[in-house]
Amino acid sequence: MSEEYFDVVDASDNVIGREKRSEVHRRKLYHRAVHVLVFDPAGRVFLQKRSATKDTFPGAWDSSSSGHLSSGEDYDACAIRELDEEIGLKVDAPPERLFKIDACEETGQEHVWAYRCETSRPLHLNPDEIETGEWFRPEEIDRWIVKEPSDFAPAFLKLWAICRKL
């Protein structure tokens, strides 16, 4: 399998180059990602437990769906692709954009657009990406984070803190 290429960006999220995934992570270069929070009609949010084979934060709990933008891809297209690839949720249009997080240590030097969508359809988890997943009430996640923050990927913790203030 060939290695993915990401756009390398500057602090203002302007593309300044292109590099292999491994190099982007090794050199801690700024790049791009999306996180999508999927809610059900009852207001619960789906969280995934990352596969133990992931190169970053294996086994950590994370957003419903998340991933890097491929070189040349835009944020909205990536959100649509990641929903399908990771949890089998096919959408015709990009989910609702919530906010953007500038690249920082917690995000692994990723500029991140956070999205939200709602579904009542069953999810189909990709075992290469996700070990398991569950629906949680937001208050349950809040209590869990206070008790065991190390159970979560750092980018999710930052994203969730911003979401809870909206």
MARTIVEX-398417 format. One record per residue (C-alpha): residue number from 1; residue in three letters; chain; x, y, z. Coordinates in Angstrom, 2 decimals, padded with zeros to 5 digits. Each point is the difference from the previous one (the first is absolute). Last residue first. Layout:
REM MARTIVEX-398417
SITE     k     r   c         X         Y         Z
SITE   NUM   Ala   A         X         Y         Z
...
END
This chain:
REM MARTIVEX-398417
SITE     k     r   c         X         Y         Z
SITE   166   Leu   A   -021.32    026.67    022.29
SITE   165   Lys   A    002.07   -000.49    003.18
SITE   164   Arg   A   -000.37   -003.80   -000.04
SITE   163   Cys   A    001.28   -000.10   -003.55
SITE   162   Ile   A    003.23    001.82    000.93
SITE   161   Ala   A    000.80   -002.50    002.78
SITE   160   Trp   A   -000.90   -002.88   -002.35
SITE   159   Leu   A    002.45    001.21   -002.67
SITE   158   Lys   A    002.88    000.32    002.45
SITE   157   Leu   A   -000.67   -003.42    001.53
SITE   156   Phe   A   -000.45   -001.51   -003.47
SITE   155   Ala   A    003.37    001.35   -001.13
SITE   154   Pro   A    001.65   -001.58    003.06
SITE   153   Ala   A   -001.31   -003.51   -000.81
SITE   152   Phe   A   -002.05   -001.27    002.93
SITE   151   Asp   A    000.44   -002.62    002.76
SITE   150   Ser   A    002.68    002.23    001.58
SITE   149   Pro   A   -002.75    002.36    001.16
SITE   148   Glu   A   -001.24   -002.62    002.49
SITE   147   Lys   A   -002.27    001.45    002.73
SITE   146   Val   A   -000.61    003.50   -001.35
SITE   145   Ile   A   -000.28   -001.33   -003.56
SITE   144   Trp   A   -002.44   -002.71    001.12
SITE   143   Arg   A   -002.26    002.56    001.72
SITE   142   Asp   A   -000.18    002.19   -003.13
SITE   141   Ile   A   -000.52   -003.05   -002.23
SITE   140   Glu   A   -002.96   -001.11    002.10
SITE   139   Glu   A   -001.43    003.54   -000.14
SITE   138   Pro   A    000.16   -000.11   -003.82
SITE   137   Arg   A   -002.19   -003.13   -000.08
SITE   136   Phe   A    001.97   -002.82   -001.54
SITE   135   Trp   A   -000.34   -002.25   -003.05
SITE   134   Glu   A    002.69   -002.66   -000.34
SITE   133   Gly   A    002.90   -001.04   -002.19
SITE   132   Thr   A    002.41   -002.87   -000.47
SITE   131   Glu   A    003.50   -000.77   -001.24
SITE   130   Ile   A   -000.14    002.61   -002.76
SITE   129   Glu   A    002.22    000.63   -003.02
SITE   128   Asp   A    000.78   -003.39   -001.52
SITE   127   Pro   A   -003.25   -001.34    001.51
SITE   126   Asn   A   -002.07    002.47   -002.09
SITE   125   Leu   A   -003.17    000.56    002.02
SITE   124   His   A   -003.42   -000.23   -001.66
SITE   123   Leu   A   -002.39    002.54    001.53
SITE   122   Pro   A   -003.76   -000.52    000.12
SITE   121   Arg   A   -002.12    002.90   -001.25
SITE   120   Ser   A   -001.59    002.44    002.48
SITE   119   Thr   A    002.33    002.77   -001.03
SITE   118   Glu   A    001.15    003.43    001.11
SITE   117   Cys   A    002.95    002.06   -001.17
SITE   116   Arg   A    002.70    002.18    001.50
SITE   115   Tyr   A    003.32    001.26   -001.33
SITE   114   Ala   A    003.35    001.08    001.44
SITE   113   Trp   A    002.60    001.46   -002.37
SITE   112   Val   A    003.50   -000.79    001.17
SITE   111   His   A    003.37    001.60   -000.80
SITE   110   Glu   A    002.29   -002.82    001.03
SITE   109   Gln   A    003.23    000.39    001.97
SITE   108   Gly   A   -000.74   -003.19    001.99
SITE   107   Thr   A   -003.34    001.43    001.06
SITE   106   Glu   A    001.06    000.52    003.62
SITE   105   Glu   A    003.33    001.53   -001.10
SITE   104   Cys   A   -001.63    002.69   -002.10
SITE   103   Ala   A   -001.37    000.63   -003.48
SITE   102   Asp   A   -002.91    002.43    000.09
SITE   101   Ile   A   -003.38   -001.35    001.05
SITE   100   Lys   A   -002.95    000.73   -002.29
SITE    99   Phe   A   -003.63    000.16    001.01
SITE    98   Leu   A   -003.41   -001.66   -000.44
SITE    97   Arg   A   -000.34   -000.90   -003.68
SITE    96   Glu   A   -003.27   -001.81   -000.69
SITE    95   Pro   A    000.52   -003.27   -001.88
SITE    94   Pro   A    001.11    000.05   -003.63
SITE    93   Ala   A   -002.62   -001.09   -002.51
SITE    92   Asp   A   -001.26   -003.33   -001.33
SITE    91   Val   A    000.85   -002.02    003.11
SITE    90   Lys   A    001.00   -003.66    000.23
SITE    89   Leu   A    000.67   -001.25    003.52
SITE    88   Gly   A    002.13   -003.13   -000.12
SITE    87   Ile   A    001.80    000.79    003.26
SITE    86   Glu   A    003.63    000.48   -001.01
SITE    85   Glu   A    000.06    000.21   -003.79
SITE    84   Asp   A   -003.43    001.61   -000.47
SITE    83   Leu   A    000.34    002.67    002.67
SITE    82   Glu   A    003.62    000.52   -001.09
SITE    81   Arg   A   -000.95    000.71   -003.61
SITE    80   Ile   A   -002.69    002.60    000.81
SITE    79   Ala   A    002.28    001.78    002.48
SITE    78   Cys   A    002.87   -000.12   -002.53
SITE    77   Ala   A   -002.14    001.59   -002.71
SITE    76   Asp   A   -000.93    002.82    002.40
SITE    75   Tyr   A    003.61    000.65    001.04
SITE    74   Asp   A    001.43    000.21   -003.51
SITE    73   Glu   A    002.15   -002.63   -001.71
SITE    72   Gly   A    003.16    000.90   -001.95
SITE    71   Ser   A    002.26   -002.22    002.12
SITE    70   Ser   A   -002.17   -002.28    002.10
SITE    69   Leu   A   -001.76    001.61    002.93
SITE    68   His   A    000.63   -001.84    003.22
SITE    67   Gly   A   -002.63   -001.81    001.99
SITE    66   Ser   A   -002.81    000.00    002.47
SITE    65   Ser   A   -003.27   -001.76    000.65
SITE    64   Ser   A   -002.13   -000.29    003.12
SITE    63   Ser   A    002.64    001.92    001.92
SITE    62   Asp   A    002.56   -001.89    002.07
SITE    61   Trp   A    000.55   -002.63    002.66
SITE    60   Ala   A    003.60   -001.20    000.15
SITE    59   Gly   A    001.04   -003.54   -000.96
SITE    58   Pro   A    002.85    001.16   -002.23
SITE    57   Phe   A    000.82    003.69    000.53
SITE    56   Thr   A    001.95    000.52   -003.22
SITE    55   Asp   A    001.24   -002.73   -002.34
SITE    54   Lys   A   -003.30   -001.90    000.16
SITE    53   Thr   A    000.35   -003.78    000.48
SITE    52   Ala   A   -001.83   -000.11    003.34
SITE    51   Ser   A   -003.07    001.31   -001.82
SITE    50   Arg   A   -001.48    003.25    001.27
SITE    49   Lys   A   -002.94   -000.20    002.37
SITE    48   Gln   A   -002.82    001.87   -001.70
SITE    47   Leu   A   -002.45    002.40    001.52
SITE    46   Phe   A   -003.62    000.40   -001.09
SITE    45   Val   A   -001.87    002.94    001.52
SITE    44   Arg   A   -003.37   -000.28    001.73
SITE    43   Gly   A   -002.60    002.70   -000.61
SITE    42   Ala   A   -003.00   -002.34   -000.30
SITE    41   Pro   A   -000.11    000.54   -003.80
SITE    40   Asp   A    003.52   -001.48   -000.28
SITE    39   Phe   A    003.12    002.14   -000.07
SITE    38   Val   A    003.10   -000.32   -002.17
SITE    37   Leu   A    002.98    002.17    000.90
SITE    36   Val   A    002.32    000.45   -002.96
SITE    35   His   A    003.70    000.79    000.32
SITE    34   Val   A    001.98    001.24   -002.99
SITE    33   Ala   A    003.72    000.20   -000.72
SITE    32   Arg   A    002.67    002.24   -001.52
SITE    31   His   A    003.80    000.35    000.12
SITE    30   Tyr   A    002.66    001.89    001.95
SITE    29   Leu   A    003.29   -001.91    000.12
SITE    28   Lys   A    000.96   -002.03    003.07
SITE    27   Arg   A    003.15   -001.36   -001.71
SITE    26   Arg   A   -000.90   -003.63    000.67
SITE    25   His   A   -003.73    000.59   -000.63
SITE    24   Val   A    000.44    001.76   -003.33
SITE    23   Glu   A    002.77   -002.42   -000.94
SITE    22   Ser   A   -002.18   -003.06    000.62
SITE    21   Arg   A   -002.92    001.51   -001.92
SITE    20   Lys   A    002.15    000.69   -003.06
SITE    19   Glu   A    000.44    003.66   -000.96
SITE    18   Arg   A   -001.57    002.83   -001.99
SITE    17   Gly   A    000.82    003.68    000.12
SITE    16   Ile   A   -000.92    003.52    001.12
SITE    15   Val   A   -003.79   -000.28    000.21
SITE    14   Asn   A   -001.45    002.88    002.02
SITE    13   Asp   A   -001.41   -000.94    003.42
SITE    12   Ser   A    001.02    003.26    001.72
SITE    11   Ala   A    002.77   -001.73    001.99
SITE    10   Asp   A    001.34   -001.46   -003.25
SITE     9   Val   A   -001.21   -003.04   -001.89
SITE     8   Val   A    001.41   -003.35   -001.11
SITE     7   Asp   A   -002.44   -001.76   -002.30
SITE     6   Phe   A   -000.14   -003.68    000.82
SITE     5   Tyr   A    001.22   -003.03   -001.95
SITE     4   Glu   A   -001.05   -003.54    000.84
SITE     3   Glu   A    002.45   -002.91   -000.13
SITE     2   Ser   A   -000.38   -002.68   -002.60
SITE     1   Met   A   -001.42   -003.39    000.96
END
